[in-house]
Amino acid sequence: MYTYKIHLHKEAEGGYTVSVPALPGCITYGEDVDEAIAMAKEAIELYVEELQERGEIVPDDSNTLEYSLTLESV
């Protein structure tokens, strides 16, 4: 089992671009949050499958902590 953090970026024209920081170049898009998450899952599965077929190490985020910080003003 692998764990991945995904970043959803709301686009000005609508929809969400999704990136997977642990998997460079793994980027997809969805019209809404649910579709974006579904597309991310599919993209991750294909990416991991490709790495496994090539015998490469499959990175994941299972040992990564993530925090969000909010700064009022700098």
C-alpha positions in Angstrom: 0.0 0.0 0.0 1.3 3.5 -0.9 0.3 6.8 0.5 0.3 10.0 -1.5 -0.5 13.6 -0.8 -2.1 15.5 -3.7 -2.4 19.2 -4.3 -5.6 20.5 -5.9 -5.1 23.9 -7.5 -8.4 25.7 -8.4 -8.1 27.1 -12.0 -9.4 30.6 -12.9 -11.3 29.1 -15.9 -12.8 26.4 -13.6 -11.9 23.0 -12.5 -8.8 21.8 -10.6 -5.3 20.8 -11.6 -3.9 18.1 -9.4 -0.2 17.4 -8.7 1.4 14.6 -6.8 4.6 16.0 -5.2 6.2 12.6 -4.5 5.8 11.6 -8.2 7.4 14.3 -10.4 5.4 15.0 -13.5 2.3 13.2 -12.2 -0.3 15.9 -13.0 -4.0 15.6 -14.0 -7.2 17.7 -14.1 -10.8 17.4 -13.0 -13.9 19.5 -13.6 -14.7 19.4 -9.9 -13.1 18.2 -6.7 -14.5 14.7 -6.9 -13.5 14.2 -10.5 -10.0 15.7 -9.7 -9.5 13.2 -6.9 -10.7 10.3 -9.1 -8.4 11.4 -11.9 -5.5 11.7 -9.4 -6.0 8.1 -8.2 -6.0 6.8 -11.8 -2.9 8.9 -12.7 -1.0 7.6 -9.5 -1.9 4.0 -10.3 -0.6 4.3 -13.9 2.6 6.1 -12.7 3.3 3.5 -10.0 2.6 0.6 -12.5 5.1 2.1 -14.9 7.8 2.4 -12.2 7.2 -1.2 -11.1 7.4 -2.5 -14.7 10.8 -0.7 -15.1 12.0 -2.1 -11.8 12.4 1.4 -10.3 11.8 2.4 -6.7 8.3 3.6 -6.0 8.4 6.6 -3.7 5.5 7.5 -1.5 4.5 9.9 1.3 4.0 7.4 4.1 6.8 8.9 6.2 6.0 12.6 5.4 4.3 15.1 7.6 2.6 18.1 6.1 1.6 21.4 7.7 0.0 24.5 6.5 1.1 27.8 7.9 -0.9 31.1 7.6 1.0 34.4 7.9 -1.1 37.5 8.5 1.5 39.9 7.2 5.2 40.0 6.6 
